[in-house]
Amino acid sequence: MAIERVWKHQPPIAFIADGGANGVVTVNSVECLKVKQIVTVSAIGLPDLNLEVKRVLSFTQLIVGPKGKNLLAKTDLSAYTMAQSSSISATEQAKTAVPPKDINQAVYEREPTVAIRTISVDKVGDHYSLDNPFPVQLSDGSIEIGTVNAELEVQLSHIDDFPDLGDVADSVQIGDGTDVLEINSDGSINVNIISGSGSDIKYKEFGAITDETETTVGTFTSTIADSKIMRIIGDSHTFGTWKVYNNSISNANLSRMYRTSPMNRNCDIKFEREEKLPTIGDKLIITFQADRYRSNLLGVSSDTFVNVIGFTP
């Protein structure tokens, strides 16, 4: 825990390299040692040296020298070696006061940044960059990430070196968790076609239909449970009525009814939700009945066409 006005006591930290003639001390970490802090350098058989931290070079190295204002003064530590169990420590002490002008100098980023520092730096004051990345550690266990908006650049190319030299082709598989889609050598794929039972009325053409007689112009029989009918399209040159029944022709089973005329010849019955034939053997019946009086009056043919759009699962 940080203490507001004092630097904490720092137990002895062992040297991991012999002391330098230029005052360099090398340890595992200098994290708790600060410039202008008073430290003690000790070794077996040598006197303790009360010195001052003059500069922090990195996470593992700093320079010490005699106490005083001269930050360039250094102490020769070449006699303080690892063989003599050399170490550096610090007692709890008041922090060095920093004059306001020095604070401004410390936080001011000079040209070309030109700003009071709001830039993150590491523990020894160096900016984070590609060469000095921000440290991130993911511990073992579950990691939960919320909604993240990010840009991900990928080269979804099917050949190498395209669009740029050095690009490596990516491969995306399509499957159900067990089997994956395979591409034939000629680039084609194989498909399984499941045929429905209404193929005989996908398109039917009728000649003269007896006027005023309801005539069956198409049926669709389910061979699989829950077959679906999506749309019925009819065409007639005359006045008439289209009807759709479930299973048998009776008013109780009437599902849809539609009127056409020479001016509006197209019967187009769209089912907002699929018309399902729930049981195998269920049948959809489409009929057309021409109006004799109006047909004869206009002198038009009673030819009729029907197309059923349906499928089985």
C-alpha positions as CSV (number, residue, x, y, z in Angstrom):
1,M,0.0,0.0,0.0
2,A,1.3,3.5,-0.8
3,I,2.0,5.9,2.0
4,E,1.3,9.5,1.2
5,R,4.5,11.3,2.5
6,V,7.1,8.7,3.0
7,W,8.8,5.9,1.0
8,K,8.3,2.5,2.6
9,H,11.1,0.4,4.2
10,Q,12.7,-1.7,1.5
11,P,14.3,-5.0,2.8
12,P,17.7,-5.9,1.2
13,I,17.5,-6.8,-2.5
14,A,20.4,-9.1,-3.7
15,F,22.6,-8.1,-6.5
16,I,22.2,-10.3,-9.6
17,A,25.4,-8.9,-11.2
18,D,28.5,-7.3,-9.7
19,G,28.4,-3.6,-8.9
20,G,29.6,-1.3,-11.5
21,A,32.4,1.2,-11.4
22,N,29.9,3.8,-12.6
23,G,27.5,3.2,-9.7
24,V,25.3,0.7,-11.6
25,V,23.3,-1.7,-9.4
26,T,21.6,-4.7,-11.0
27,V,18.8,-6.5,-9.2
28,N,15.6,-8.5,-10.0
29,S,13.4,-5.4,-9.7
30,V,13.9,-1.7,-8.9
31,E,10.1,-1.1,-8.6
32,C,10.2,0.2,-5.0
33,L,13.3,2.4,-5.4
34,K,12.9,6.0,-6.6
35,V,15.3,8.8,-7.7
36,K,16.6,10.9,-4.7
37,Q,15.8,8.0,-2.3
38,I,18.5,7.3,0.3
39,V,19.7,3.7,0.1
40,T,22.3,1.4,1.8
41,V,24.6,-0.8,-0.2
42,S,26.0,-3.7,1.9
43,A,28.3,-6.6,1.4
44,I,30.1,-9.2,3.5
45,G,33.4,-7.8,4.8
46,L,32.8,-4.3,3.3
47,P,31.5,-1.2,4.9
48,D,27.8,-0.2,4.4
49,L,27.5,2.7,1.9
50,N,24.7,5.3,2.5
51,L,24.1,6.6,-1.0
52,E,21.4,8.2,-3.1
53,V,19.5,6.9,-6.1
54,K,20.6,9.1,-9.0
55,R,18.8,7.5,-11.9
56,V,16.6,4.5,-12.7
57,L,17.8,2.9,-16.0
58,S,15.3,0.0,-16.3
59,F,13.3,-2.4,-14.4
60,T,16.5,-4.1,-13.1
61,Q,19.1,-1.4,-13.1
62,L,19.7,1.9,-11.4
63,I,22.7,4.2,-10.6
64,V,23.6,5.4,-7.1
65,G,26.0,8.0,-5.9
66,P,26.9,10.3,-3.0
67,K,24.0,12.2,-1.4
68,G,23.7,15.7,-2.8
69,K,22.2,17.8,-5.6
70,N,24.5,16.6,-8.2
71,L,22.6,13.8,-10.1
72,L,25.6,13.1,-12.2
73,A,27.8,12.1,-9.3
74,K,28.4,8.3,-9.1
75,T,30.0,5.9,-6.6
76,D,32.4,3.1,-7.6
77,L,30.7,-0.2,-6.6
78,S,33.1,-2.6,-8.3
79,A,34.2,-4.1,-4.9
80,Y,30.6,-5.0,-4.2
81,T,30.2,-8.3,-5.9
82,M,27.7,-11.2,-6.0
83,A,30.4,-13.4,-4.3
84,Q,30.2,-11.1,-1.3
85,S,26.3,-11.3,-1.1
86,S,26.0,-7.6,-2.0
87,S,22.5,-6.1,-1.6
88,I,20.7,-2.7,-1.6
89,S,18.1,-1.6,0.9
90,A,16.2,1.5,2.1
91,T,14.8,2.6,5.4
92,E,11.3,4.3,5.7
93,Q,12.0,8.0,4.9
94,A,10.3,11.2,3.9
95,K,9.7,11.6,0.2
96,T,11.8,14.3,-1.5
97,A,9.8,17.4,-2.1
98,V,9.5,18.3,-5.8
99,P,9.4,22.1,-6.6
100,P,6.3,23.1,-8.7
101,K,8.5,24.0,-11.6
102,D,9.9,20.5,-11.6
103,I,6.4,19.0,-11.6
104,N,5.5,21.0,-14.7
105,Q,8.7,19.8,-16.4
106,A,8.0,16.2,-15.4
107,V,4.5,16.0,-16.8
108,Y,5.0,18.2,-19.8
109,E,5.4,16.3,-23.1
110,R,7.5,18.4,-25.4
111,E,7.1,18.8,-29.2
112,P,5.8,17.1,-31.2
113,T,3.4,15.9,-28.5
114,V,3.0,19.3,-26.8
115,A,0.7,18.4,-24.0
116,I,0.4,18.0,-20.3
117,R,1.0,14.2,-19.9
118,T,-2.1,12.1,-20.0
119,I,-0.1,9.3,-21.6
120,S,0.4,6.0,-19.8
121,V,3.9,5.2,-18.8
122,D,5.4,2.1,-17.1
123,K,6.9,2.0,-13.6
124,V,10.2,3.5,-14.8
125,G,8.6,6.3,-16.8
126,D,8.9,4.8,-20.3
127,H,6.0,5.2,-22.8
128,Y,4.1,2.1,-23.7
129,S,4.7,1.1,-27.4
130,L,5.1,-1.8,-29.7
131,D,8.6,-2.2,-28.2
132,N,7.3,-1.7,-24.7
133,P,3.8,-3.2,-24.7
134,F,1.3,-2.8,-21.9
135,P,1.4,-5.9,-19.7
136,V,-1.7,-8.1,-19.7
137,Q,-2.0,-11.4,-17.8
138,L,-5.0,-13.8,-18.2
139,S,-5.3,-16.1,-15.2
140,D,-6.5,-19.7,-15.4
141,G,-10.3,-20.1,-15.2
142,S,-13.3,-18.6,-17.0
143,I,-12.9,-15.3,-18.8
144,E,-16.0,-13.3,-19.6
145,I,-16.0,-10.7,-22.3
146,G,-19.0,-8.5,-23.0
147,T,-20.0,-6.9,-26.2
148,V,-16.9,-5.6,-28.0
149,N,-16.9,-3.5,-31.2
150,A,-13.7,-4.1,-33.0
151,E,-12.3,-4.3,-36.5
152,L,-10.7,-7.6,-37.6
153,E,-8.8,-7.6,-40.8
154,V,-8.6,-10.9,-42.7
155,Q,-7.8,-11.9,-46.2
156,L,-10.7,-14.1,-47.4
157,S,-8.9,-15.3,-50.5
158,H,-9.2,-18.7,-52.1
159,I,-5.7,-18.6,-53.6
160,D,-2.3,-17.7,-52.2
161,D,-0.6,-14.4,-53.0
162,F,-3.9,-12.7,-53.8
163,P,-4.7,-9.8,-53.6
164,D,-1.2,-9.1,-52.2
165,L,2.0,-11.1,-52.5
166,G,2.5,-13.2,-49.4
167,D,-1.2,-13.6,-48.6
168,V,-2.2,-17.1,-47.6
169,A,-5.6,-18.4,-48.6
170,D,-8.2,-18.9,-45.9
171,S,-10.5,-21.9,-45.7
172,V,-14.1,-21.8,-44.3
173,Q,-15.8,-25.1,-43.7
174,I,-19.6,-25.6,-43.8
175,G,-21.0,-28.5,-41.8
176,D,-23.3,-29.8,-39.1
177,G,-20.7,-30.6,-36.5
178,T,-20.2,-34.1,-37.9
179,D,-20.0,-33.9,-41.7
180,V,-18.6,-31.1,-43.7
181,L,-19.4,-30.0,-47.3
182,E,-17.0,-31.4,-49.8
183,I,-16.2,-29.7,-53.1
184,N,-15.6,-32.0,-56.2
185,S,-12.5,-31.6,-58.2
186,D,-14.4,-29.7,-60.9
187,G,-15.7,-27.2,-58.3
188,S,-19.2,-28.6,-58.1
189,I,-21.0,-30.0,-55.0
190,N,-23.3,-33.0,-54.7
191,V,-26.9,-32.6,-53.5
192,N,-29.6,-34.9,-52.3
193,I,-33.0,-34.0,-53.9
194,I,-36.1,-35.1,-52.0
195,S,-39.1,-35.2,-54.4
196,G,-42.6,-34.2,-53.4
197,S,-45.8,-36.0,-54.3
198,G,-47.4,-33.1,-56.2
199,S,-45.1,-33.3,-59.2
200,D,-48.1,-34.3,-61.4
201,I,-49.7,-30.9,-60.9
202,K,-46.8,-28.6,-60.8
203,Y,-48.2,-27.4,-64.1
204,K,-51.4,-28.5,-65.8
205,E,-53.2,-27.2,-68.8
206,F,-56.9,-27.8,-69.4
207,G,-58.8,-27.3,-72.6
208,A,-62.6,-26.6,-72.6
209,I,-64.0,-26.9,-69.1
210,T,-67.7,-27.4,-68.8
211,D,-69.4,-24.2,-67.9
212,E,-71.0,-23.9,-64.5
213,T,-69.4,-27.2,-63.5
214,E,-66.9,-27.3,-60.7
215,T,-63.9,-29.1,-62.1
216,T,-60.9,-30.4,-60.2
217,V,-57.8,-28.9,-61.9
218,G,-55.1,-30.1,-59.5
219,T,-54.4,-32.1,-56.3
220,F,-51.4,-32.3,-54.0
221,T,-51.1,-35.4,-51.9
222,S,-48.8,-35.5,-48.9
223,T,-46.3,-38.4,-48.7
224,I,-44.5,-37.0,-45.7
225,A,-46.1,-35.5,-42.5
226,D,-46.4,-31.7,-42.5
227,S,-46.0,-31.2,-46.2
228,K,-46.4,-27.5,-47.0
229,I,-48.2,-25.5,-49.7
230,M,-46.8,-22.0,-50.2
231,R,-48.8,-20.6,-53.2
232,I,-51.3,-21.5,-55.9
233,I,-51.2,-19.7,-59.2
234,G,-54.0,-20.1,-61.7
235,D,-54.9,-18.5,-65.1
236,S,-58.2,-18.5,-67.0
237,H,-59.5,-16.7,-70.0
238,T,-63.0,-16.5,-68.6
239,F,-65.1,-15.5,-65.5
240,G,-64.9,-18.1,-62.9
241,T,-64.3,-19.2,-59.3
242,W,-61.2,-21.0,-57.9
243,K,-61.6,-23.1,-54.7
244,V,-59.1,-24.9,-52.5
245,Y,-60.3,-27.8,-50.3
246,N,-58.7,-30.0,-47.7
247,N,-59.1,-33.8,-48.5
248,S,-62.6,-33.7,-50.1
249,I,-64.8,-31.3,-51.9
250,S,-67.3,-30.0,-49.4
251,N,-68.1,-26.6,-47.9
252,A,-66.8,-27.9,-44.5
253,N,-63.4,-28.4,-46.1
254,L,-63.2,-25.2,-48.1
255,S,-59.9,-23.5,-47.4
256,R,-59.7,-20.7,-50.0
257,M,-61.8,-19.1,-52.7
258,Y,-60.8,-16.7,-55.5
259,R,-62.6,-15.0,-58.4
260,T,-61.1,-14.3,-61.9
261,S,-62.3,-12.6,-65.1
262,P,-60.9,-11.8,-68.5
263,M,-59.8,-8.4,-67.1
264,N,-58.3,-10.0,-64.0
265,R,-57.3,-13.5,-65.2
266,N,-54.7,-14.4,-62.6
267,C,-55.6,-16.4,-59.5
268,D,-52.8,-15.9,-57.0
269,I,-53.5,-17.5,-53.6
270,K,-50.6,-16.9,-51.2
271,F,-50.7,-18.6,-47.8
272,E,-49.3,-16.2,-45.2
273,R,-48.4,-19.2,-43.2
274,E,-47.7,-22.4,-45.0
275,E,-50.8,-24.5,-45.6
276,K,-49.8,-27.8,-43.9
277,L,-51.0,-31.3,-44.7
278,P,-50.2,-32.8,-41.3
279,T,-50.8,-36.5,-42.1
280,I,-49.4,-38.7,-44.8
281,G,-52.1,-39.1,-47.4
282,D,-53.7,-35.7,-46.8
283,K,-54.7,-34.0,-50.0
284,L,-55.1,-30.4,-51.2
285,I,-57.7,-30.1,-54.0
286,I,-57.9,-27.2,-56.4
287,T,-61.1,-26.6,-58.5
288,F,-62.3,-24.1,-61.1
289,Q,-65.9,-23.3,-62.1
290,A,-66.5,-21.2,-65.2
291,D,-69.5,-18.9,-65.5
292,R,-71.5,-19.9,-68.6
293,Y,-73.4,-16.7,-69.2
294,R,-70.5,-14.3,-69.1
295,S,-68.2,-16.7,-71.0
296,N,-70.6,-17.0,-73.9
297,L,-71.4,-13.3,-73.9
298,L,-67.7,-12.4,-74.4
299,G,-67.1,-15.3,-76.8
300,V,-63.8,-16.3,-75.0
301,S,-62.2,-19.7,-74.5
302,S,-62.5,-21.5,-71.2
303,D,-58.9,-22.8,-71.4
304,T,-57.5,-22.9,-67.8
305,F,-54.0,-23.3,-66.4
306,V,-52.9,-24.0,-62.8
307,N,-49.5,-24.1,-61.1
308,V,-49.1,-25.3,-57.5
309,I,-46.0,-24.3,-55.5
310,G,-45.6,-26.8,-52.7
311,F,-43.0,-29.0,-51.2
312,T,-42.5,-31.8,-48.7
313,P,-39.8,-31.4,-45.9
